[in-house]
Amino acid sequence: MVITSNSEKALPEPFLRRCVYHHLELPPFDQDLEGQDRAGEVTIEDIVKARLGTRFVGGTLFADLLDFYRFLRRDAQGLGHKPSLTELLNWLDALVPEARRGAPPGGVADLDPADLLAKTRGLLFKNQSDQAQAKALLDRWRESPRPGLRGR
């Protein structure tokens, strides 16, 4: 039997004594592996492409959205809950629906700001204090001097 937990609630001690633990780290980003041998290494980008398909192969929008997620996971201080990989997949799926006709927007700057903020609040952030700072985090990310930011 396999049981997964994100450690949000404490499990009873008698149960925990009977468990074998295996902690899974968040996979690396492609950027983390630049210049390294990637043999057998699965990245966040690989998972997104496998789960959500060709609408997330390359392109500025995909790079922008992953950069914001990376910012939240690595650089955003004060989050009560850092977004998980599942939350990333749900957020990307909502921002770039499969049925979208024509070419996807060129980058985050081309998305409707109100839609981006609403979906970011509701899908990436799971508690009120994180949701309350969603706009400030998006603004801070846009203003940050990061390599690879496009069209902000």
C-alpha atoms as one frame of an Amber mdcrd trajectory, in Angstrom:
protein
   0.000   0.000   0.000   1.270   3.457  -0.873   0.051   6.533   0.951   1.062
  10.014  -0.064   1.079  13.051   2.149   1.915  16.687   1.677   2.390  17.081
   5.442  -0.584  19.422   5.801  -2.086  17.346   8.608  -0.318  15.280  11.220
  -0.865  11.554  10.978  -1.278   9.488  14.189   1.974   8.293  15.776   0.980
   4.580  15.910   0.334   4.729  12.173   3.601   6.568  11.448   5.646   3.957
  13.342   4.468   1.363  10.836   5.455   3.407   7.771   8.526   3.527   5.579
   9.232   7.050   4.353  10.456   8.174   0.987  10.620  11.939   0.426  10.355
  13.171  -3.159  11.952  16.496  -4.008  10.464  18.799  -6.596  12.123  17.943
  -9.925  14.666  20.441 -11.247  13.970  23.000 -13.941  15.787  22.703 -17.288
  17.707  25.825 -16.270  19.059  24.021 -13.188  20.691  21.392 -15.398  22.356
  23.661 -17.968  25.790  22.338 -18.789  25.185  19.042 -16.963  24.554  15.553
 -18.241  20.749  15.146 -18.235  20.801  11.379 -18.648  17.625  10.068 -17.057
  16.836  13.373 -15.322  13.192  14.420 -15.588  12.554  18.148 -15.283   9.468
  20.202 -14.527   9.345  21.180 -18.190   9.329  17.489 -19.208   6.418  16.784
 -16.851   4.391  19.759 -18.086   4.912  18.796 -21.723   4.010  15.157 -21.034
   0.857  16.047 -19.104  -0.426  19.073 -21.042   0.846  18.453 -24.556   2.136
  20.470 -27.442   0.578  23.776 -26.426   3.458  23.955 -23.929   6.332  23.123
 -26.238   8.673  26.090 -26.405   7.503  29.640 -26.781   7.748  32.759 -24.699
   4.487  32.233 -22.812   5.585  28.815 -21.558   8.986  30.208 -20.509   7.336
  33.183 -18.771   4.827  31.092 -16.822   7.484  28.616 -15.688   9.742  31.496
 -14.692   6.988  32.896 -12.455   6.440  29.463 -10.887  10.195  29.124 -10.326
  10.183  32.589  -8.733   7.413  31.500  -6.344   9.194  28.262  -5.433  12.658
  29.771  -5.012  12.551  33.510  -4.461   9.183  34.542  -3.060   9.485  34.910
   0.669   6.556  34.830   3.030   4.326  32.368   1.203   2.363  30.200   3.596
   2.238  27.409   0.999   4.526  27.231  -2.018   2.597  26.023  -5.074   2.969
  22.321  -5.848   3.561  20.704  -9.217  -0.132  19.751  -9.420  -1.129  23.354
  -8.784   1.254  24.438 -11.560  -0.343  21.974 -14.002  -3.874  23.152 -13.115
  -2.831  26.818 -13.459  -1.165  26.294 -16.844  -4.141  24.281 -18.091  -6.532
  27.079 -17.094  -4.382  29.848 -18.614  -3.871  28.097 -21.953  -6.948  25.945
 -22.605  -6.580  23.086 -25.073  -9.439  24.389 -27.192  -7.835  27.810 -27.763
  -7.960  28.665 -31.455  -4.972  30.211 -33.169  -1.518  30.829 -31.789  -1.130
  31.188 -28.022  -0.219  34.625 -26.715   3.420  35.631 -27.146   4.088  36.045
 -23.431   2.577  36.892 -20.072   2.237  40.520 -21.162  -0.244  39.343 -23.834
  -2.575  37.629 -21.330  -5.580  39.446 -19.909  -4.231  40.859 -16.606  -7.496
  40.344 -14.685  -7.782  36.722 -15.889  -4.132  36.030 -15.052  -4.540  37.459
 -11.549  -7.816  35.602 -10.872  -6.425  32.257 -12.029  -3.171  32.809 -10.178
  -5.024  33.601  -6.945  -7.418  30.691  -7.229  -5.152  27.971  -8.594  -1.613
  28.667  -7.338  -2.378  30.092  -3.910  -4.315  28.006  -1.405  -4.643  30.251
   1.635  -6.016  33.757   2.121  -2.754  35.451   3.040  -1.039  34.096  -0.095
  -4.047  35.038  -2.242  -3.981  38.554  -0.812  -0.412  39.068  -1.998  -0.860
  37.537  -5.492  -0.868  40.875  -7.325   2.164  42.126  -5.400   4.045  38.901
  -6.184   3.208  39.138  -9.885   4.375  42.778  -9.891   7.571  41.943  -7.982
   8.350  39.130 -10.412   7.740  41.388 -13.423  10.072  44.047 -12.004  12.833
  41.664 -10.957  16.019  41.779 -13.043  16.016  38.154 -14.170  17.676  36.741
 -17.234  15.233  35.511 -19.834  12.258  37.703 -18.906  10.500  38.725 -22.077
   7.897  41.321 -22.876   7.018  42.551 -19.423
